[in-house]
Amino acid sequence: MDLINQCEVMWLEQAKSDARKHISLRHQKGRGACNLFILDISESMEGEGIRSLKRGVIDILDEYSKHPELDENVAVIIFGEETKFLHYYSNDYAAIKHSIENLECSGPSPLTAALFLALGGLFNGSAHTQIVGEFLLDARVVVFTDGRLTDFSNENATEQDGYCIPNNLMLAALFSIVRNIGKDHPIYCFPVGNNPDHALLSAISSESFDGRLLEINKARWFGRCSLHYRGADVCCKVTNQSRVGRGVLRNVVETVMSWKSYEEDDLDTIDEILYNKRKILAKQEKKREGPNPNDDNFKEKYSTAPKLGTRVRRGPDWTQDNQDSEGPGTIVGHGDSDGLVYIQWDNGIGSQYGYGYKGIYDVVVCEEPRYPEDGLAAVGCFVRRGPDWKWGDQDGGAGSIGTVYRTMDNATVYVRWPCGRKGNYRFGYDGKFDIDICDPFSPTVIKAVTEQEALQNLGSIENSSNDIKGNFNGVYERKEQIIVQKKDSDGQTTRRINSEENDIETDYGFPDNFTPIGADDEKCGRLNFCSVVISSCSGVEDLSSDNDYPDKHSEGTACECNNVYENNLLVTKNSFPGNINSLFKNNLTSFWHKEYPNSIHENLQDIREETWNTFSRESDNLEMNDSGINRSWQWLDSTGAWIDYPEHVNSLINQRLMQRPNASVVIAYNNQSYRVVPHKLLQINLESKEKHTIRWKIVK
């Protein structure tokens, strides 16, 4: 792996960590649109540059303060001598102002690193999409910089490098991440400082939908962006027209919105939104459709290749440097030719490798099951039916243990079952868990997996002899439209079309996986393999019906390997998890925040009680107070003494238990790394494998 790719991986890991931090602090956020500020505090910004930056940011925050009903969220990244999140999402504008006012300039300008870090405030559920009438407002990226780019992969870079013309590798790295962000998030660039690079910043903005290059005197206008969309929505509703005259528009803004301090630019912007409404809604609809869940790269095609979910390591013909970090990975798809497989390594990198292609074995099969990190479903983990399973015998029957081969950004996963069927299942989506993670070292799990493999080898599992070279069985050959109506558990009639593929109402669209330098997007396909696999932001849509998958399947409908059950994963209509102390708030899921009437608060207690009851059933009645699980943890040392964990370790363990009652967590303590498994009351030293008993007590 070259130096730039290594840096990309490093910043992606940091972004994932920051995404988890954003999620854990969700209670600090408002319900309005999300705005991620990226601020250049490098040495070249000294003087007028930093003054303009501070003035522009404060002007925007002042506009947010003038319109508290918008409840805008702001996060701040700085880049210069150090690149980090200065402030996580919140609506505490005074605190943000204070942190901005104390900024000083020093160091180089690693803008590319800051954009990689921005993924931690955009994807993995760290941000949400604001709904304003028919308009969906994705998180905005707001960059204040002079555009003097330095090499983010060079630890010894100096600010003087920024005065040189960036080389092709630097620009390729920059625009690769810009395009990835810009597919779903507008990027607004404010050129500041002495002689800023307008051309570069304009190019960055133009790579995003609705992004713009703005001069600093437009900062207050930008602070009213959400008001512009609200004005367009109100105008459409009041007049029932897509275009109105200036006088009518002015009357609507003043009378209906009670917006007295608007400017002519605001009316121009509202009029522009109305003019482009059809284009905007078309873009939203395209994103709503999302990616094709049957991407070729996630298919089984050849009987001679290992099945999806098979664990592998580098083989005798390995020539790919350290892409695998010398660790195991999981086969997630078969390539275009027999003997080629797509693999996602446990470090997150994915690519295509030879498994017998022209006699080359880049990888070999291994028996190294993946242990679930922090109780989260990851590619390669064993799973079985969970508490909310409602998919009949899709898994081949109770007790079957499958393997996760794909994780999605909406808290769902794709599983390959031993019977050959594959499907998508909820793992945190709307607080539901169709599947549970298995401990791969549990004797019960080992026995079950061994028996499944033995039965498969004997050909005695249902449909184990499916032709996986692409020949559909009789049921899948029928492509006529079949409409199925049934009663759900609430007695409501539901509807499904195309019974051979369960109609899924997908979450709001999310970006394709990020492709680093040198990867050919067209050759890589939708999955963009030969890439760093990262998560991206998607919202959860309010769906209006509960379309259960039928409990029983027709005779002969077992999965042909190129087909996947697309289960209709449902969200309770008008549920509002983002505004309560959601017991599942740490799942990598983002929520749409909608403008609700005040009556939402009348139902809040019912929502809390329902969520509490759900959690109580799954967590064996964990003791909780208003702030969560209230336990103090200890471990038993070799002398028989009980030792208290530090406060930050206690908080981390309790936070994981809030997320999943059976979660484990890796902690750093006394210069050692341990895995704590609370539900087994066990601590394991990751280096020495020494085990210690743990216990807990309730904090009064």
N, C-alpha and C positions, 0 to 999 in steps of 0.2 A: 504494500500500500504506500503510495507516495505521500510526501509531507503534507500537501494540501488536503488530501483525503483524510489523513490522520487528524488534522486540525478540525475538519468538518465533523468527524465522529466525536471528537472531544467536546465541541460546542453543542452538538446535538444531545449528548448525554447531559450536559449542564442544562440545556433547555428542558429536557424531560424532568429533571429535578425541580426546576423553577415552576414547571406546569403543576407538579404536585403541590408545591407551595401555594400557588394561586388557588387551587381547589380547596386546600385546607383553610384558606382565609376567605372563603366565599361569603361568610356572614358579614364581612366588612363592606361588601359591594352593594351598590345600588341596583335598581332594576333597569336603568337606562342603557344607552349604547356604550360600547367599550372603545376606549381610545388609548393606543399604545404609543407613547412618545419616545423617540430615540434621539438622544441629545449628544452632540459632538462637544466634548470638553478637552480636545487635544490642544497642543501648544499653539497651533496656527489660529485658534479661535480667540486668543488673547486680545483684549481691547474691545473694539467695536463688535467683533463676532459674538463674544459671550454676552455683551450687553444687549445686543439685538435678540439673541436667543432667549434670555431671561424675560425681556419685555414681551416677546411674542407669546411665550408659554403663559405668562401671568395674565396677559390680555384674554387668552382663551379660557383660563380658569375663572377669570372675572365674569365672563359671559355665562359659564356654567352656573356660577353662584347666583346670577341674576334670574335664572330660570330653574329654581330647585325642582320644579315638577318634572324636568327632564331626567334628573337623577343620574347624570352621566358618570361613567367609571373611567378612571385614569390610572395607568401604570407608566412607569418611567424607567427607561434603560439609559445608562450613560456609557460612552466609550471614549477612551483616551489612554492615560497611564494604566487604568484598569477598566475592564468592561464587565458590567454587572447590572442587575436590577436594583435601582435606587429606591423604587417604591412599587409595591404590588398593587393590584387593582383595588381602588377604594373611591369613595366620594368625599373624602376628607380633604377638600381643596386647600384648607389653611395649612395642613401638615405638608402637603405637596409643595405649596409655595415656599414654605420655610426651607425644605430640603433643596429646592432649586436656587434660592437666594445665596446659599452657602457654597455653591459650586465654584471650583477654581480650575484653571486650565493647565494641563501638562501631558506629555507623552505623545505617541503617534496617533494615527486615525484609522483604527481597524473597523471600518464601517461594515465590512462583510461579516466579521465576528458578531457584531451587534445585531445584524439581521438574522444570523443563525440563532442567537439567543432569543430573538423576538418570537421564535416558534414556541418558546415556553410561555408566552403570553397570548398565543393565538390558537394553538392546537391542544390536543389531549384534554379538552374540556376546560381549559383555563379561561376562555372567554365565552361569551354567548352572543347570539344573534337577536337584536331588538326588533320587535314587530311593531310597525306603525301603519295601521290600516292594512293595505295591500303590499306595503313596502317592507322589505327585510333589510335591516341595517347591520351588515357584518362589522366586526371590529375593524377600526381604522388604524392605520400605521402612519404616524406623523414624524417626519425626520427633519431635524434642524441641524444643518451642517454647511461647511464651505465646500464639501465635495473633494477635498484633497486626500485621496485614497492612499493608504499604506498597506503593505502586504500583511494580512492577518496571520499568515503561517510563519512569519519571520519574527522570532522572539526579540531579535536585536534591531528591529525596525526603529527608525527615528522619524521625527516629524519632517525633517528635511527631505525624506523620501517622497513625501506628499507633493512636492513641487516638480517631481518628475512625471513623465507620462506613464500611466499604469501599463504593465505588460499584458499580453493576451491572457495568460493564466490567471492573473489577478481579476481581470474583467470577466473572464468566463466564470470564475467562482462567484463573483458578485452577482452577475445577472442570472446565474442558475438559481440562487436562493431568492432573488427578486421575483423571478417568474413563478417560483413555487408559492411564494406569499401572495403575489398579485393576482393569481387565478381566482381567489376568493375574497381578498381584502384590498380595499383601495389604499394606495400609498400616496400621501401628500408630502411634498418636499418643500421646505422653506430654505432658500439659499441665504446664508448669512455670512458675515465676515468680510475680509478684504478680498475682492476679486474672486468670488465663489465660482465654481465650475457649473454654470447654468446648463450647459449641454449634457453633462453626465446626469445631473439631477432630473432634468427633463426626461431623459431616456429611462431613468428608474421609474418615474411616475407613470410614464406612458405604457410600461409593462403591466400595469394593473388596471382592472376595470374601474372606471370612474376616478382614477387617480389624477392629481393635478400638481403643477408647479405653481406655488403661491409666493408672492412677495410678502414681506413681514407686515405690511400695512393691511393685509387681508386676514390677520390672525383673529380678529374679533368676528369677522364674517364666518370663518371656519368654526368658531365657537357656537354658531347658531345653526350648524348643519342639520341637526335633528329637528329643529324648529321648521326648517325649510320643507322637510318631508312631511311633517305634521300639517303644515299649511297646505301643501298639495293634496294631502288626503282629505282634510276638512273641506277644501274647495270642491273636490269631486263629489263628496257626500252632500254638501249643501246645494250645489247647483245641478248635480246630476249630469255634468258635462265634463269632457276631458280638457277643453280649452275655454277660457273666459277672457273677457276684456279687462283692461287695466283697472277701470273703475270698480268692476265687480270684485276683482281680486283684492283691491285695497279695502273694499267694504268688508269682505270676509275676514281679512287679517285683523282689521280694527274691531269689528263688531263681534264676530264669532270667537276669534282667538283672543280677544282683548289684548292684542299685542300693539302697544302704543309707540315703542321706541324703535320701530323697524326703519330700515333704510331702503332706498330705491334698489340697491344691489340685492336685497332680500327678496323683493318682488320679482326681480329679474330671474333669480335662482328658482323661485317657486314656479314661475312660468316655464322655465327650462325643464324642470322636472315633469311638469304636466305635458309638455311637448314630447318628451322622451319616455313617457310612462309605458307605452307599449313595448319599447325596447328593453326597458328596465325589468318589466314583468316577464318578458321572454327569457331574459338572462336568468332570472330567479327560477323559472320553470325548468330550464335546462339543468341548473344545479340541483333542483329537487329530484330530478330523475336519477342522479348519482351515477356511479360507475357500474358497469355490468358485473354482477357477482359471479358470472360464469366465465370470467377471464380465462383465456386459453392457458395462461401460465399457472392456473390452479387446477388443472385437469389431469386425471389419470388416463393415459392413452395406450400404454404398452404393457402386455402381460409379463414381459421379461424384466421390466423395471420395478424397483421396490415401490410399494404402495405409499400414498401420501401419509405423512406422519412418521415415516421411518426415520430413525436417528442415524446419523452418519458422522464420520470424521475424515480428515484429509487422508488420501490414499497414497499408493506408491508412485503415482505419476504427478503428484501435486507440484504446481509451478506458480501458485497465485500469491506469493509473498505471505503476509500474515493476515489475510482477509478474515480468517476464522478465529483469530486471536488464540490459535492453538487449542481451540475448544470444539465441542460437538455442535451439530446443527440438525435441522429437520428438513426432509424432503417435502416441499409444498406443491410441487407440480412436475409434470413430465414435459420435456422440451419438444421441439418440432421434429426431431429425429430420434429413433430408438437408440437408447444409450446416453441421452442427455437428460439431466434432471435439474430442476430449480431448487435451490436450497436457501433457507434462511438460517444463518448462524445465530447462536444464542447472544452474540454481541449486537445483533440487529442488522448486520449487513446481509444482503441477498444477492445471489448471482446464479448463473447457469454453469454446470460442471459436467464432466464426462463420467458416466458410469457404464463403461464398456463400449463407448462410442469409438469406433476404429481401434478397438483394443486398449483404449486409454481409460484408466481409472483414477480420476482426480480424487474421488472419495470412495470410501468403503463403509458398509453397514457396521454399526456398533450397537452394543447393548448398554447405553447410557441414558436412561430416562431423565427427563428434565424435571428438576425439583421446582415447584412453583415459588417464585419470588414474591414475598409479602402477600401470599394468598391470591395473587392475580393470575388470571388465565393467560398464559403465554404460549406461543407456538412451540409444540413439542410436549406439552403437558398432558397427562392422562386426566380424563373427565368421565363422569357418569351422571345419571339423572339427578337433578337437584329438586329443591322443594316446590318449584313452580312448574315442573314438567307437565306439558299438556299435549304432547305430540305422539300419543299412542305408542306403537311399537316401532317407531321410526329408527330407533337405535338397535333394533334386533331383539329387544326384550329386556325386561328388568334385569339389572346386574351387569349389563354390557358396559365395557370400558372402552371409550374411544380416545382419539388423539386430536388435539387442536392443531389445525394446519393453517389457519388464517385468523387474525384478530382485526376487528374493525374499530373505527373511531367513535361509534355510537354505542359502545359497551355491549357489543355482540361478538360472537366468535363463530367460526366454521369448524365443524368437527367431522372427522372421518370415523365411522363406526366399523367394527370388525366384520359386519355383514356386507360391507362395501358401500353402504349408503352414506351420503354426506348431506349436511344441512347447516343452517345458521340458527343460533340459539342465544337467548338472552343471558348475559352475565353482568348484571347491573343496570340494564336498560329498563328505565322506569322503576327501578328498585326490585326488579324480578330476576330470579336466577333459575333458568331452565336446567342448568348443569352445575355440578359441584366439582371442585378440584380434588384429585386423588393424590395421596402420598405414594409415590412410586416405590418406596421402600417398605411399605406396609406388607406384611406376610399375606394378608387377605387379597390385596391388589396384585401382588406377584403371582399368587395362585390363580386368580381369575384370568390375568393376562396370559399366563402359561397355558391354561385350559382352552382359552379362545384360540390361541395360535395352533394348538394341537388339533382342535376341531376344524380349523380352516385347512390345515394340511391334509386332513382326511376328507375334506370336501363335504362335511356334514352340516355346515352352517347354511341357512337359507340363502340361495342365490349366490353362493360363493364362486360358482362357475360362470358368472357374468362375463360376456365377451367385452373386455375393456379396451378393445382396439377401435371402438367407435361405432359398432353395430348396435343400434337401439333395439330393445326388446319390443314386443308387440304393442304394449301400452304406450311407450314413448313415441312410437311411430305415428300414433294418432294425434294429429295436431288440430283437430276441430275444437272449437270453442265450447267448453263444457261449463255450465253454470250450476253451481251447487249451493243449495240453500239449507241451512240448518239452524237450530235453536242453540244459542250459547247458554252459559250457566245462569245468565240473568233473564232468560226467556226472550231475548231479542233475536230477531232474524238477521243472519249474516249472509254474506255472498262471496263466493270465490269463483274466479274464472281460470280456465286452463288447469284442470285438476291434476294434470301430470306434473305441473310445477306450481307449488303453492304460492299464490299471489302475495308478494310482500309489498307493503306500503313503506318504502324506504324512507330513512331519515333524510333531512335536507342534505343536498350534495356536499361532498367534501373533496379537497384537492387530491390529485394523484400523488403517489409517493415521490419524494424528492430524488432527483437524479444528480449525482455529483459530476465533476468535470470528466469529459471524455466519454460519457455514456451516450449511446445513440438512442434517443427516445423512440424513434420509429422501430428500430430493431428490438428494443426492449419490450415494446407493447405497453398495454395499460398498466401492468404492474411496475414497469420501469425497473426491472432487475438490473444487475450490475450496478446497484445503487444502495445507498444507505436507506434502510427502511425506517421511516419515522411515522408517528401518528399525526393526524391533522384534525382540525376543528370541524365538528359537525354539530348541528343542533338537533333537538328531538322535537318532532312535529306533533302537534295536537291532532290526533286521529279520531274519527267520529264513530267508528264501529269496531266491534270485537270479533274479527274473523278468525275463529279457531280453526286449526287444522283438524280434519276429521280424525276421531280416535282410532278408526280402523282403516286400513288401506285395501284397495281392490286386489283381487287375486292377481299375482304376477307383476305387481308394481314395484318390486324391489329395485333399489337404485342401480341404474347403469352408470358406470363410473364417470361418464362425461356429464351427468346431470346431478343437480344439487337441489334438495328441498329448500325452496325459498319460503320460509315460514313467516306468516304475517305477525310481526312482533309489534305488540300494541302498546299504546300509551293512553292512560286515562285522560279523557278530554278535559281540558282546562285545569289539569293538575298543575301545581305551581311549586315544584320541589326547590327551586332556586331561592325562594324567599323564606324558607323555614330551615330549622336545623335538621336538614336532611340526614337521615341515618346512613345514607349511602353516598354522602357527598364526596368521598374520595375516589369513587370510581372514575375512570378516565372518560367521562361523559360530559358534554356541554348541554345546557338547557336553553331553550328559547325563552326570552323574557318578553311578555306581552303586556300591553297597557290594559290593566284590569280596572274595573270600577272599584270603588271603595268597598263594595259588598264582598270582595274577596276575603276581607278580614273576618267577616261573619262566619266563613267556612273554615277558617284557619285552625280552630280548635279541633274540628272533626278530622281535618287532614292530619294533625299531629297525633290524635288518638289512633287513627287507622295505621299510621306509620309505626307508632309505638307497638301496637299489637303485632304487626308483621315482624318487627325486629325481635320482639320477645319470644315468638315462636322459634326463630332461627338461632337465637343466641343463648338459649337456656336461661332466660331471665337474668341477663347481665345487669349488675347494679349500675344505675345511672342517676345523674342529676341533670340540671338544666344545661350544663356544659358538656355532657357526654358521659362515658364510662368513668367511674370514680374509683379506681383501684390503685393501690400502692403495691409495687412488686418487689420481691426479694429473691435472692438465690442462696442456696446452701453450699458453703465452701467445704474444703476437705477436712476442716477441723470440726465441722458440725455446727458452725455459727451461721446465722441468717444475716445476709448482707443486703442493705437497701440499695436499689438501683438509683442513680442520679435522677433528678427531676425530669431532665430532658428525655431520658430513656423511658421513664414511666409514661410521659406524654406520648412518645412515639408508639409504645405498645398499645396504649389505650386507643390511640387514633386508628391503628390498624384493626383493632377489634370492632370499632365503630363501623369500619368499612366491611369487614367480613369476620364473623365470629370464629372461624377456623383458620384465620390468617396466621402466618409466621412472619417474623421480622428480623432483619439483619441489623445488629447494633454494633457500634464501636465503643469500647469501654475498657479503661485501663490499658490502652495501647494494644488491645486485642480485638478481634472481630468474632462475634458470636451470632448464632441463629437462635432466636427465642421462639419456642413453639408453645404459646400460652395454653391452648386447649389440651396439650399433653403434659403441661407443667414441666417443661424441659428446656434446658439451655445447652447448646452444643458449641464448643470451640471449633471454629472453622479450620484452624490450622492443625491442632492436636487431636481433634475429634473427641476430646474429653467432654463428658456429659455431667450436668449438675441439675438437681431438682430445683424448681422454682415454686413460689407460692404467692398469694396476693391477699390483701386485706382491704376492706372498705374504708375510704377516708371520710370521716364524718365532717 
